[in-house]
Amino acid sequence: MSRSYDHGGTIFATARRIGVPLSALADFSASINPLGPSPLVRSAVDHAFDSLVHYPDAGHEELKEALAHYHGLPAAHFVIANGSTELIYQLPAVLSGKRALLAAPCFSEYERALERQRWEVHHFPLAPEDGFSLDPARLEAKLAEGYDAFYLCNPGNPSGTLYPPPIVEQVRDLCSAAGTFLVLDEAFMDFCEEASAKHAVVTSDNALILRSMTKFFGIPGLRLGYAMTNAPLCGRLDALGVPWNVNTLAQAAGMASLRDREHNQRTLLFIDQERRFLADRLAGFPQLRVYPSRANFLLVELTGEMTARELAQKLLPELVIIRDCASFSGLTPRFFRIAVRTRPENERLVACLTKILSTE
């Protein structure tokens, strides 16, 4: 029996189920750079093709150096993985203790990975009515109950809420004082890099930052991610990984992505413009409440009787896919998430919503 996933990005399964080609679908369920990968990625992959007769670089040395240059950190502070999800599943095996606290709503794989290693999982709810704000005083009181790890995603997923560096540094200090390891997931931080806590957190003995190259760099099909943390923990995570866990083409694509500063800057400007456009249009629907976001997606709440699942079902005949957020802890069945796409795709979504919601 195949495993079922409650994530976005199920475009292949959806296309098979309704009998249409991939190109017919507008996928707002997966938050991937709508501009796609850098043009340098194609040439890098073509150039690396002849290297497929050799095993990949098991130490990922060139990619670590490229990341070190990109982030301004020593290469010894990076560990490379087959997507950041691989690291999420490795972490519970190297962390001490068995009680974890998750800032929720959050990525469901945290809980799955922890439970697989028999951790006890608790949630620290961040309320929609408070804009998913994080109150350090409330967190301090919660940590006093005794937790071995605290997971926080910044910007939040699926909220898009950005916690500024002073707040994250306060969270780091609270975790340190409580003897709690901080797992800071910055999977979407490339869209607001200036707010990253990497320089404040990465050298800590009690913290780790997760990063994905799926979203901003637009290469989810190649699977590439990494962590930034202290060198000893990098070594322990490396030792847990299987040999040759990251293939040659993914490593080449990653290095090319980091080099293309022009494409990356174009992405930032594009996402900022289209996120504003989409948020403004959605805010015009009385049945929708749009939450502020600094990522490449928007969290939206239906304010009437319709659920997100019902909306998703109504959008599917229009060949539009959204992410029903009912499975996220702390969110009601009326929440959904939509990726920021190109202007024609964003206009297509707005037109479909106009058609559906005008009859409600």
C-alpha positions in Angstrom: 0.0 0.0 0.0 1.4 3.4 -1.0 1.8 6.0 1.7 -0.6 8.9 1.8 0.7 12.5 2.2 -1.2 15.5 3.4 1.0 18.0 1.5 0.5 20.2 -1.5 2.2 19.5 -4.7 0.3 16.4 -5.6 0.0 17.5 -9.2 1.0 14.1 -10.7 -1.6 12.2 -8.8 -4.3 14.8 -9.5 -3.6 14.8 -13.2 -3.8 11.0 -13.3 -7.0 11.0 -11.3 -8.9 13.5 -13.4 -7.3 12.5 -16.7 -5.6 15.7 -17.8 -2.0 16.6 -18.7 0.1 18.3 -16.1 0.3 21.4 -18.3 -3.5 21.9 -18.0 -3.4 22.3 -14.2 -2.7 25.5 -12.3 -1.1 24.3 -9.1 -1.4 26.7 -6.2 -0.9 24.0 -3.6 2.9 23.8 -3.9 4.8 27.0 -3.0 7.5 26.9 -5.6 9.2 29.8 -7.4 6.9 30.6 -10.3 9.9 31.7 -12.4 11.3 28.3 -12.1 15.0 27.4 -11.7 17.8 29.7 -12.8 18.7 29.4 -16.5 22.2 28.4 -15.2 20.7 25.2 -13.8 19.9 23.7 -17.2 23.5 24.3 -18.5 25.0 23.0 -15.2 22.9 19.8 -15.3 23.8 19.3 -19.0 27.5 19.9 -18.2 27.3 17.4 -15.3 25.6 14.7 -17.4 28.9 13.0 -18.4 29.8 12.7 -14.7 26.9 10.3 -14.1 29.3 7.4 -14.8 30.9 8.2 -11.5 29.4 8.1 -8.0 28.4 11.5 -6.6 30.7 13.5 -4.3 29.7 11.9 -1.0 31.2 14.8 1.0 29.3 17.5 -1.0 32.5 19.6 -0.6 32.0 22.0 -3.6 28.4 22.6 -2.6 29.3 23.3 1.0 31.9 25.8 -0.2 29.3 27.5 -2.4 26.9 27.7 0.5 29.6 29.0 2.8 30.3 31.8 0.2 26.5 32.5 -0.2 25.8 32.8 3.5 29.1 34.1 4.8 29.7 31.2 7.1 32.4 28.5 7.4 31.8 25.4 5.3 32.1 23.2 8.4 28.8 24.5 9.6 26.8 22.9 6.7 25.4 19.4 6.2 23.8 18.6 2.9 20.7 16.3 2.4 18.3 14.9 -0.1 15.8 17.7 0.8 15.5 19.2 4.2 12.9 16.6 5.0 15.7 14.0 5.2 17.3 16.0 8.0 13.9 16.4 9.7 13.8 12.6 9.9 17.4 12.3 11.0 17.3 14.9 13.8 15.2 12.9 16.4 17.9 10.2 16.4 20.7 12.6 17.2 19.0 14.9 19.7 18.9 14.1 23.4 15.6 13.5 25.1 12.1 12.4 24.1 9.8 15.4 24.6 9.3 17.9 21.8 7.3 21.1 21.5 6.1 22.3 18.1 5.0 25.9 17.3 1.7 25.1 15.5 0.4 25.2 12.9 3.5 23.7 11.3 4.9 21.2 8.7 3.4 17.8 9.5 6.7 15.9 8.9 8.1 17.3 12.2 5.6 15.2 14.2 5.8 12.2 11.9 9.6 12.1 12.2 9.6 12.6 16.0 6.9 9.9 16.6 8.9 7.5 14.4 11.7 7.8 17.0 9.1 7.5 19.9 9.3 11.1 20.9 6.3 12.6 22.9 5.0 15.5 20.8 3.2 18.6 22.2 2.0 21.7 20.4 2.5 25.4 21.2 -0.4 27.0 19.4 0.0 30.3 17.6 -3.5 31.7 17.2 -4.9 33.2 13.9 -6.7 35.9 15.8 -3.4 37.1 17.1 -1.8 37.0 13.7 0.2 33.9 14.7 2.3 36.1 16.9 4.8 34.4 19.3 4.7 35.7 22.8 8.2 35.0 24.4 6.7 35.2 28.0 4.2 32.5 27.1 6.9 30.3 25.5 9.1 30.7 28.6 6.3 29.4 30.8 5.7 26.5 28.5 9.4 25.5 28.2 9.5 25.4 32.0 7.3 22.3 31.8 10.4 20.5 30.4 11.0 20.0 26.7 14.0 18.6 25.0 13.4 20.3 21.6 11.4 23.2 20.3 10.5 23.4 16.6 9.8 26.8 15.0 9.3 27.6 11.3 10.2 31.1 10.2 8.5 32.4 8.1 5.7 30.2 9.4 4.2 27.5 7.2 1.3 27.8 6.4 0.9 31.2 8.0 3.6 33.1 6.2 4.2 35.1 9.4 7.8 36.4 9.8 9.4 36.5 13.2 12.0 39.3 13.3 15.6 38.5 14.4 15.2 40.0 17.9 12.3 37.7 18.6 14.1 34.6 17.3 17.2 35.5 19.3 15.0 35.8 22.4 13.5 32.3 21.6 17.1 31.0 21.2 18.0 32.4 24.7 14.9 31.0 26.3 15.6 27.6 24.8 19.2 27.7 25.9 18.1 28.7 29.5 15.6 25.8 29.6 18.0 23.2 28.2 15.8 22.9 25.1 17.3 22.3 21.6 16.0 24.8 19.0 15.2 23.6 15.6 14.6 26.6 13.4 13.2 25.8 10.0 13.9 28.6 7.5 12.6 26.7 4.5 11.1 30.0 3.1 13.7 32.4 4.4 15.3 32.9 1.0 12.3 35.2 0.2 13.4 37.5 3.1 17.0 36.6 3.7 17.8 39.8 5.7 15.6 38.4 8.5 17.5 35.1 8.9 18.9 34.2 12.3 21.7 32.2 10.8 24.6 34.3 12.3 23.0 34.4 15.7 22.0 30.7 15.8 24.3 28.6 13.7 27.3 28.5 16.0 25.2 27.7 19.1 25.7 24.4 20.8 21.9 24.1 21.2 20.4 25.1 17.9 20.1 24.2 14.2 18.7 25.9 11.1 17.0 23.9 8.3 17.0 25.2 4.8 15.3 23.9 1.6 16.5 24.6 -2.0 13.1 23.5 -3.3 11.0 26.6 -2.9 13.1 29.7 -3.8 15.4 28.0 -6.2 12.6 26.0 -7.9 14.1 22.5 -8.0 11.7 20.3 -6.0 12.1 17.4 -8.4 15.9 17.2 -7.7 15.5 17.1 -3.8 18.1 19.3 -2.2 18.3 20.8 1.3 20.8 21.5 4.1 21.2 22.4 7.7 23.4 25.1 9.3 24.6 24.3 12.8 27.8 23.7 14.9 30.5 21.5 13.3 30.2 18.6 15.8 26.4 18.2 15.1 27.1 18.5 11.4 29.4 15.5 11.7 26.8 13.5 13.6 24.1 14.2 11.0 26.5 13.4 8.2 27.3 10.1 9.8 23.6 9.2 10.0 23.1 9.8 6.2 23.3 7.0 3.7 26.3 7.1 1.2 25.8 9.3 -1.9 22.5 10.7 -0.6 22.6 13.7 -2.9 23.0 12.9 -6.6 25.4 14.6 -9.0 22.8 16.6 -10.9 21.2 18.0 -7.7 24.6 19.2 -6.4 25.4 20.8 -9.8 21.9 22.5 -9.8 22.4 23.7 -6.3 25.7 25.4 -7.0 24.4 27.0 -10.2 21.3 28.3 -8.3 23.5 30.0 -5.7 25.7 31.6 -8.3 22.8 33.3 -10.2 22.3 36.5 -8.2 20.5 38.1 -11.1 17.8 35.5 -11.2 17.5 35.4 -7.4 17.0 39.2 -7.3 14.4 39.0 -10.1 12.6 36.4 -8.0 12.4 38.6 -5.0 11.0 41.5 -6.9 8.5 39.3 -8.8 7.2 37.6 -5.7 6.8 40.8 -3.8 4.8 42.3 -6.7 2.6 39.3 -7.3 2.0 38.6 -3.6 0.7 42.2 -3.2 -1.5 41.8 -6.3 -3.0 38.5 -5.2 -3.5 39.6 -1.6 -5.3 42.8 -2.8 -7.6 40.9 -5.1 -8.5 38.3 -2.5 -9.1 40.9 0.1 -11.9 42.2 -2.2 -14.0 39.0 -1.5 -16.2 39.4 1.6 -16.0 35.6 2.1 -12.2 35.6 2.5 -9.8 36.8 5.2 -6.2 37.0 3.9 -3.3 36.8 6.4 -0.1 38.8 5.9 2.8 36.8 4.5 6.5 37.3 3.8 6.8 34.0 2.0 5.7 33.0 -1.6 2.2 31.9 -0.4 -0.9 33.3 1.3 -3.0 31.7 4.1 -6.7 32.5 3.5 -9.7 31.8 5.7 -13.2 31.3 4.4 -15.6 33.4 6.6 -18.9 31.8 5.6 -20.2 28.2 5.7 -18.1 26.8 2.9 -15.0 24.7 3.9 -11.7 24.7 2.2 -12.3 21.1 1.1 -15.5 22.2 -0.6 -13.8 25.1 -2.3 -11.0 22.8 -3.5 -13.6 20.5 -5.0 -15.3 23.3 -6.8 -12.0 24.6 -8.2 -10.9 21.2 -9.5 -13.2 21.2 -12.5 -11.6 24.6 -13.3 -8.2 22.7 -13.2 -7.0 24.8 -10.3 -5.5 23.1 -7.2 -5.2 24.8 -3.7 -3.9 23.5 -0.4 -6.7 22.6 2.1 -5.2 23.4 5.5 -7.6 21.4 7.7 -4.8 19.0 8.6 -2.7 21.7 10.2 -2.9 21.7 14.0 -4.8 24.8 15.2 -6.5 25.6 12.0 -10.2 25.0 11.2 -11.5 23.4 8.0 -12.0 26.8 6.6 -8.3 27.6 6.0 -6.5 27.1 2.7 -3.1 28.1 1.4 -2.3 29.4 -2.1 1.1 29.8 -3.7 2.0 33.1 -5.4 2.2 32.2 -9.2 2.6 34.2 -12.4 0.2 37.1 -13.2 -1.9 35.0 -15.7 -2.2 32.2 -13.2 -3.1 34.5 -10.4 -5.7 36.2 -12.5 -7.1 32.7 -13.4 -7.5 31.9 -9.7 -9.2 35.2 -9.0 -11.6 34.6 -11.9 -12.4 31.1 -10.7 -13.0 32.4 -7.1 -15.3 35.1 -8.5 -17.3 32.5 -10.3 -17.6 30.2 -7.3 -18.1 32.8 -4.5 -20.5 35.0 -6.3 -23.1 32.2 -5.9 -22.5 31.9 -2.1 
